[in-house]
Amino acid sequence: MFTQLTDLPPSILGFEARGKFTAEDYETVLMPAMDAAVKDGPVNLLFVMPDGFQGMELGAMRDDLSFGLKHFRDFRKFAFVTDNEAMAALTRNFSVLIPAETQVFSLAKREEAVTWLQA
């Protein structure tokens, strides 16, 4: 499930993800918010994944790929905040393939991630 974060500076679009990602999460939360945010140009994205990630439904995987291709150049910076080492490593390994500056932060360093996005 995705929740849009509302306690961030206006220059940052943020989401928190818990449990299992569904196609509905992408279609009703992530995609509309991102489409609206990029109308004025690239954005800084904060993605927080606390403990308890349970994977993705097949439809969510399709939507994730579609989202990534559609918004490939719509990010200035991407901060991924998690203590899930597998997801952190995956993000680090694939960061060379995306044009945005990308950094991974632990959950304890969420505010540091926000500061980095604003710089």
C-alpha positions, 0 to 999 in steps of 0.5 A, a space after each residue: 500500500 502506498 501513502 503520499 507523504 504530506 509533511 514534506 517541503 513543496 520541492 519533494 514528492 514523497 511516498 511511504 510503502 507498506 505491505 504488498 504493492 498492488 496495481 491499485 496503489 500505483 493507479 490511484 496513489 502513485 501515478 496521479 500524484 507523479 503526473 501532477 507533480 511533473 507538470 512543472 518539470 522534474 521532481 525530487 522523490 522520497 520513497 520510504 519503505 519501513 519494515 514489513 515489505 511483502 512483495 508486489 502483485 503481478 499487476 503492480 510489477 507491470 505498473 511499476 515498469 510502466 511508471 518507470 518508463 513514463 517518468 524516466 527523466 522526471 526525477 532530479 534526485 531520488 532518495 530511498 529510505 529503508 532498512 531492508 538490505 535487499 531492497 537497498 542493494 537492489 536500488 544501489 545496483 540499478 541506480 546507474 541505469 536511471 538519470 537521477 542522482 540516487 542515494 539510499 538512507 536508513 530509516 533512522 536517517 530519513 531527515 538526512 534524506 530530506 535535507 539531501 533532496 533539498 540541496 
